[in-house]
Amino acid sequence: MSKSNIEILACEPSPLGLLCLRRRELLSQPGTIVTEVTLNHEFLMSSLYTDSERALARTALQMHSGDEHSGDGLRVLVGGLGLGYTAREALLSGRVARVEVVELLPQVIDWLARGLVPLSSELRGERRLVVTQGDVYRRLAGPPDDLFDVILIDVDHSPEERLAEESARFYTTPGLQVARRHLAADGVLAVWSYAESSPFADALREVFEQVRVEPITYDNRLIDQQQTDWLFFARG
C-alpha cells in the first residue's frame, strides 16, 4: 500500500462519468483494507459495508414461497454487478440454480475478469453465474424472453436520485407493471435504496399484492455515524 494509503486499481471514463476503483487501508483501523468505487470523484460503494446488499438477496429468497427451505432451481436476475456482494449472496443459497447479472458498465465487468475486486476468484469460479453487459431497466421495460423467480435491483442511489434519467419510468406504476411481466409465478422483486421513498412504495402497492419496506441500519465507521439503507420487496 502506498504512503497515501490509497492504491488506484483502475480509473477510466464511462457513460456515467469518471469511474475509479481503488483500494486503501483505513487510517483509523490499521490492517483493514477496503475496496471502493467512486463515480465523478464521489463515493459510490465500498467492500467495508455490504450488510444491506446481502440482505436484499437473502430476504428476497426467503420471501419466495414463504420459506427459505422450500423450492429449488430458482432463477435470479441481478441488476448491477458492483463489487459482487448482491450476486454472491444469492449464490450462497443452494436453492438457486442460476444467477444472471446485468451490468451497464463494461469497465465493472472487466474489473471482475481481471481479478481486481475482492470476490473475483469466488465469482469467476461459479458455474451458476452469468454476467452480461446491458441496461437492466431497458431489459425490464421490454418483453420478457425469460422469467425469473427473483429480481434484485441494486443500481441507483434511490428512486429519486438516479444514476441516469432513463431509469425513472421503472419506479412508476406503469414501469413496474411492465417489469412484473419478467417475474415467474410467486416471484419477488427487490430494490435497494440509500433513502426511503414513499412514492415508490405506493407505486409498488399499486402493482403487487404484498409489499415490504425494510430499513437496514449499521454503524458507518468511515463517517462515524449510523447509516440506514432501505430495501423494497414486492410479491404477488
C-alpha positions in Angstrom: 0.0 0.0 0.0 1.3 3.5 -0.9 2.2 6.1 1.6 -1.1 7.8 1.0 -2.8 4.5 1.9 -4.7 4.6 -1.4 -3.9 2.4 -4.4 -5.7 3.2 -7.6 -6.6 0.0 -9.4 -8.5 1.4 -12.3 -9.7 4.8 -13.4 -11.4 5.3 -16.7 -14.2 7.2 -18.4 -17.6 5.6 -18.6 -21.0 6.7 -20.0 -21.9 7.9 -16.5 -18.6 9.8 -15.9 -15.2 9.1 -14.5 -15.2 5.7 -12.8 -12.5 4.7 -10.4 -11.7 1.5 -8.4 -9.4 2.0 -5.5 -8.0 0.0 -2.6 -7.0 1.6 0.7 -6.0 0.9 4.3 -8.2 2.6 6.8 -6.1 5.0 8.9 -8.4 4.5 11.8 -8.1 0.7 11.6 -4.5 -0.2 10.5 -4.5 -3.5 8.6 -8.1 -3.1 7.4 -8.1 -3.0 3.6 -11.2 -1.9 1.7 -12.0 -1.7 -2.0 -14.1 1.3 -3.1 -15.7 2.7 -6.2 -16.1 6.3 -7.0 -18.0 8.0 -9.8 -17.0 11.5 -10.8 -14.9 11.6 -7.6 -17.9 10.9 -5.4 -18.1 7.8 -3.2 -20.3 5.1 -4.7 -19.7 1.8 -2.9 -17.3 0.0 -0.5 -16.4 -3.5 0.4 -16.5 -2.5 4.1 -20.2 -2.2 4.4 -22.2 -4.8 2.5 -25.0 -5.6 5.0 -27.9 -4.1 3.0 -26.8 -5.5 -0.3 -26.6 -9.0 1.2 -29.9 -8.6 3.0 -31.5 -7.6 -0.3 -30.8 -11.0 -1.8 -31.2 -13.0 1.4 -34.7 -11.6 2.3 -36.0 -11.8 -1.3 -35.1 -15.5 -1.4 -36.7 -16.1 2.0 -39.9 -14.4 0.7 -40.1 -16.7 -2.3 -42.6 -19.4 -1.5 -42.6 -18.0 2.0 -40.0 -20.4 3.3 -36.2 -20.3 2.6 -36.2 -24.1 2.6 -39.0 -24.6 0.0 -38.5 -24.8 -3.7 -35.3 -25.1 -5.7 -33.9 -24.5 -9.1 -34.6 -20.7 -8.7 -33.6 -18.3 -11.4 -32.3 -14.9 -10.2 -31.8 -11.7 -12.2 -29.5 -9.1 -10.6 -29.4 -5.5 -11.9 -26.0 -4.1 -11.2 -22.8 -6.1 -10.5 -20.9 -3.5 -8.4 -18.4 -5.3 -6.2 -20.4 -8.5 -6.5 -21.9 -8.9 -3.0 -25.6 -9.0 -4.0 -24.9 -11.7 -6.6 -22.7 -13.7 -4.2 -25.4 -13.7 -1.5 -27.9 -15.2 -4.0 -25.3 -17.8 -5.0 -24.8 -18.8 -1.4 -28.3 -20.4 -1.5 -28.4 -23.9 -2.6 -32.0 -23.2 -3.9 -30.6 -21.0 -6.6 -29.8 -22.7 -10.0 -28.8 -19.7 -12.0 -27.9 -16.0 -11.4 -27.8 -13.6 -14.3 -26.2 -10.2 -13.6 -26.9 -7.4 -16.0 -24.3 -4.6 -15.7 -24.4 -1.4 -17.7 -20.7 -0.6 -17.5 -18.2 -2.9 -19.3 -15.5 -1.4 -17.0 -17.1 -3.0 -14.0 -17.3 -6.4 -15.7 -13.7 -6.0 -16.7 -12.7 -5.5 -13.1 -14.2 -8.8 -12.2 -12.5 -10.5 -15.1 -9.1 -9.1 -14.2 -9.4 -10.1 -10.6 -9.4 -6.6 -9.2 -12.4 -6.9 -6.8 -12.4 -8.9 -3.6 -14.9 -11.5 -4.8 -13.2 -12.1 -8.2 -11.9 -15.6 -7.6 -15.1 -16.8 -6.0 -17.4 -15.4 -8.6 -15.3 -16.3 -11.6 -15.3 -19.9 -10.5 -19.1 -20.0 -10.0 -20.8 -22.0 -12.8 -24.3 -20.8 -11.9 -23.3 -17.2 -12.6 -23.7 -15.4 -15.9 -22.7 -11.7 -16.3 -23.9 -9.8 -19.3 -23.4 -6.2 -20.3 -26.6 -4.2 -20.7 -29.2 -1.9 -19.2 -31.3 -3.8 -16.7 -34.0 -1.1 -16.8 -34.2 -1.4 -20.6 -34.4 -5.1 -20.2 -37.3 -4.9 -17.8 -39.1 -2.4 -20.0 -39.2 -4.8 -22.9 -41.0 -8.1 -23.5 -39.7 -11.0 -21.3 -37.5 -13.6 -23.1 -37.1 -15.4 -19.8 -38.9 -15.5 -16.4 -37.2 -15.1 -13.1 -38.2 -16.2 -9.6 -36.3 -13.3 -8.0 -35.3 -9.9 -9.5 -32.8 -7.9 -7.5 -32.2 -4.2 -8.4 -29.1 -2.6 -6.9 -28.2 0.2 -9.3 -29.4 3.7 -8.4 -28.8 5.6 -5.2 -32.6 5.8 -4.7 -35.8 6.0 -6.7 -35.5 9.8 -6.6 -31.7 10.0 -7.0 -30.8 8.0 -10.1 -27.5 7.5 -11.9 -29.3 8.2 -15.2 -32.7 9.6 -16.0 -33.5 6.6 -18.3 -34.4 4.5 -15.2 -37.1 7.0 -14.0 -40.0 5.1 -15.5 -39.1 1.8 -13.7 -40.0 3.4 -10.4 -43.6 4.4 -11.5 -46.7 2.3 -11.5 -46.7 1.8 -15.4 -43.0 0.9 -15.3 -43.5 -1.7 -12.5 -46.5 -3.2 -14.3 -44.2 -3.9 -17.3 -41.3 -5.1 -15.1 -43.6 -7.5 -13.3 -44.1 -9.5 -16.6 -40.5 -10.7 -16.1 -41.4 -12.5 -12.9 -42.5 -16.1 -12.7 -45.4 -17.1 -10.6 -44.8 -16.3 -6.9 -41.8 -14.2 -8.0 -40.2 -11.5 -5.8 -38.9 -8.1 -6.9 -36.4 -6.4 -4.5 -34.9 -2.9 -4.9 -32.0 -1.3 -2.9 -32.1 2.4 -2.0 -30.0 4.5 0.3 -33.1 6.5 1.2 -36.7 5.9 2.0 -39.2 6.6 -0.8 -42.9 6.7 -0.1 -43.9 7.4 -3.8 -42.0 4.3 -4.8 -43.6 2.2 -2.1 -47.0 3.5 -3.1 -46.3 2.5 -6.8 -45.3 -1.0 -5.7 -48.6 -1.3 -3.7 -50.5 -0.4 -6.9 -48.9 -3.3 -8.8 -48.2 -6.0 -6.2 -50.3 -7.7 -3.6 -47.6 -7.9 -0.9 -45.0 -5.1 -0.3 -42.4 -4.8 2.5 -40.2 -1.9 3.2 -37.3 -2.7 5.5 -34.6 -0.3 6.8 -31.1 -1.7 7.4 -29.2 0.4 10.0 -25.4 0.0 10.7 -22.6 1.9 12.2 -20.6 3.6 9.4 -17.1 4.0 10.8 -16.0 5.9 7.8 -18.2 8.8 8.7 -18.5 7.9 12.4 -22.3 7.8 12.5 -25.2 5.4 11.9 -26.4 5.0 8.4 -29.7 3.5 7.2 -30.3 1.9 3.8 -33.8 1.0 2.6 -34.9 -2.3 0.9 -38.2 -2.6 -1.0 -39.7 -6.0 -1.6 -42.8 -6.9 -3.7 -44.5 -10.1 -4.5 -47.8 -11.3 -6.0 
